[in-house]
Amino acid sequence: MPAAQQNEISAYTLLALCGIKPRGNWSKATKASLKVSKGIMAFCKDIYKKEYAPNTRETFRRQVLHQFVQARIADYNPDNPSLPVNSPNAHYAITKEALEAIRTFGTKAWKEGAARFKSEVGELSKRYLKERKQNLIPVKLSNGKILKLSAGKHNVVQAAIVQDFAARFANGSEVLYLGDTANKDLYVDKKVLKEIGIPITEHSKLPDVVLFDRKKNWLYLIEAVTSHGPVSPKRIIELEELLKDCKIGKVYVSAFPDFAEFKKHSTNIAWETEVWVVDLPAHMIHFNGDRFMGPR
């Protein structure tokens, strides 16, 4: 199982599905269909004196049982597969293949039993890793280097900034910094950042994407806004302090996936900044008032 399911709540769930009590023998593991609240959670409380709050039901379901089903450790609604998704009679049971392996735990046959189970159904953690790799978002930098951003709405916006915004509004610029939700410092051009007076030891405070146009001597500081805020007045003060030794002209940009997301944050966008929307890539919204894009 992935690391997220190697925890206490997953362990109690497995014990419940197998009917294993504190002094029970793994070879006596049983198979019984259990509901979440009145079955698995009740088993934890009655047998192991481990009581979970009623609203933890969704944690059992979404963070444990869904993964158990995907890993072929548990079956969903084996007694009545036609039950609707939100049925109060929804239930789970240990699979035949998992039960056979589990019953060998603590014996000489365990290693072979576990290996057989994994060879037959595969390891969920490896499958997840493969799926994550398949879902990576490729981004080609101006120097030809190809980076892979992890999947997610935030990184889709970042990829669009490098590929679409840069081509239209910062043509010829080079990427100096590109973060990633899974790797904050996915790409950092430490040499150039140092040359233009940016303290690279604090690059984690930089916006999501930093572009540098050598011809215009402009630095584009771009926030990819999905859940966190845009370039707000507070953010401007933070960045101006961070970049106080950088004499390059600064252009602040808030990039949004769509117009609906822009409207959520519109009242918190600083004046003298720019807005770009992925769904409307050929247009810019200027919060400058007296002129179009450019440093002040």
N, C-alpha and C positions, 0 to 999 in steps of 0.2 A: 504494500500500500504506500501511497505518497506520504511524506512527512506529516501533512496536515491531518491524516487519519491515524497516526501513531500516537495516540493520546488516551487519557483515562476514559473519556466518554465512549470512544470506539471499543476499548477493551471491555467495558461493562456491557456494551451492546452485543459483542460476540459471546460473552458468557451467558447472557440472557437467551440468545438465539440457540445456544447449545444446551441450555438447562444446567449449566455447571455451577454447583454451589461451592462455598468456601473450602469444604473438605472433600469435594467431589473428585472423581477420577475421570481424566480426559477420555479414557476408553469407553466410558459410559455416556458420552455426549449423546444428546437426543435431538430429534427434529420436531419442532412444534411451530405452528403458525401463530405469530404474535402481532397484536396491534401496537402502536407506539406508546400511547399513554397508559392504557390498561394492561398492556403486556410487558414491553421492555422496561419502561420507566417504573412500573409497579414492581417488577422483578428486582431492579436496582434497590428500590426502597425496602422491600420486604426481606430480601435475602442478604443484601450487602449493607443495609442501613445507609445507603447513599441516596439522598432525596434531591431530586432536581425540581426546580420551579416549573409550574405548568407551561409557561411560555417557552420552556426549553425544548418543547416538542418539535418545533421547527428546526432547531439545531440538530437533534437526532436525525430528523428526516433529510435535511438538506446537506449537512456536513458529515454524516456517517452512512446512513442507509442508502442514499443515492450512489455513493461510491462503492459500497458493499455490493450493490446490484451490478454496477458496471464491472466490478472485479470478479463477478460470479461467485462471491462468497454468500450472497443471499438472493432469494427469489422474491419478486414483488407480486403479491396477490396470487400465489400458486394454487390456492383452493378455488379461486374464481377470477381468472384472468380478464374477464369481461367487465369487472367493476369499473365504474367511472373514476376519473382521477381524484376527485374530492370526496369519494365515498367514505362514510364513517366506518365502514367495514374493511378499509384498506389494511393489509397485513403483510408481514414478511416472515420468511423461514430460511434457515440455513440450506444451502444447496447440497445435493447428494455428493458432488465431487469434493466440496469443502469439508463436509462431515467425515468422509472417508479419510481424508488427510489428518484432520483434527484428532480423530480417535487414535492415531498412532503417536501423538505427541508424548514425549517422555519415554519412548521405546526405541529400540534399534531401527525400527521401520520408519521412524519419523523423517529422516533425511530423504529417504526414497519417496515417501508419501508426499512430502512438500514439493520435491522436485517434479513429481508426476503431475501434481495439481498445477504448478506454474507452467509446465510444458504444455498442458492441455488447454488452459484458459489464458495464459500469458500473465504478465505483471502489469497492473494498472499504472504504476509509476512510470514504467517505460513507455506505455501507450500514451500517457499524458504528455511526456516529454516529446515524443514523436509528433503529437498533434500540435504542441506549442511551436515546434520548429516549422511545421507546415504552415502555421498561421502567422509567422513572422512577416513583418512589412519591410520589403526591400527599399532602401533609399540610396540613390547614387549622388555622391558629392561632386562638386565642380572639378576636383582633382582626379575623378574617375574611381575613387574608392567606393565600394558598395558596403553599406551598413545594414544590419537587420534589426529593426525595432520590434519589441514584443507587441503582440496584438492588443488592441484596446482603442477606445475612442480618442483618448488623449494623444496617443502616438500616431493615429491616423491624421490628426491635425498637424502634428509636427512634420510628418512626411510630406503633407501638402505644402507646408511652409517652404521646405527645402526645394521641392520639385515645381510648385506652381507659383507661389508668391515670389520667390527669388527670380524665376524666369521673367515675370511681368514687371516687377517693381524694384528689383535689386539685381538686375542682370549683370553678370560678371563678378558678383560677390563670391567670396569664399567663406565656407563654414568654419568658424573658430570654436564653436561649442554646440553640442547637441546632446541633450539628456534623453533618458528613457525611463519609463515607469519601473522597469526591472533593473536598470543600471543607470543611476543618476548621471554618471560621467561617461556615457557611451563613446563620445568623441570629443577630445579636447586638444586644440592646437596650442600647446603650452608655449612654444617658441614665439609665435606671433602675438599671443596674448601678453607675454612679457615685454615684447618690443613696443607695444602701444600703451603700456603702463597699467595693465590690469593685473591685480594681485592674484595669481593663479592658485595660491594656497587657499583662497576663499571662493573658488569657482562654483562651489555648490550653491552659492547665493545668486548666481547669474540667472537670467531668464532661461526659458526652455531652449531657445535657439538664439545664437548670436552670429550675425553675418557681417562681413567687412568688405566694403567697396573701396578699393585702393585709389581708383581714379577720382572719385568724388570726395574721398577721405571721410566717408560716412560709416557709422557703426549702427547696425540694426539690432535692437534689443527687443526680442519678440516673446511674448507669453502666449502659450497655447492654452486657451481657456476652455475647460470642460467642466470641472467641478470647483477648482480654485479660482481665485479672482483674477481680474484683468490688470492692466497697468493703471493702478489707482494713484491718487495723490500720495498716499503713504508709501507705496512701492517706488514711486519716483524719488522720494527723499532717500530711501534705502539704497537705491541704485546710484544716485548721485554721490552719495557718501562712499560707496564701494569703488566708483570709477573716478574719484576726484583727481587722480594722477593721470588719467587718460584724456588727452587733448583732442581726440577724434570727435567730429560732430556726431551727436547721438540722435537716433530716430527711434522713438518708442512705439511699439505696435502690439495691440491685443488681437490675437487671431481666434476666431470662433468657428465651430463646425457648421453652424447654421444660424439663420436670423433669429430663431426662437431663443437660442442660447445667448445671443447678443442682447436681446431685449431684457433678459433676466439681470444682466450686469450693467446695463447702459447708464444707470445713475451713479455708478462707482468708477467710471472711466475718467482719468485725468485729462484736463484740457492740455493742449499742445501735444497731443499724441494721435496715433492713427489706429483705425480699426479695419481688419480684413476678415472676410467671411469665406470659408472654404466653398460653400455652395454658390457663392457669387464671386468667383476668382478674378474676374476682369475688373472689379470695382473696388474702390477704397472709400471709407468714410473718414473724413478729416475732422478731428476735434481741435483743429488749429484756429479756426475762425478767420484769421487774416491772410492765410496763405495755404498752399498745398504742402505735400510732404517735404520734409527736410529738417535739419537740426535748427534749434533756435539760436 
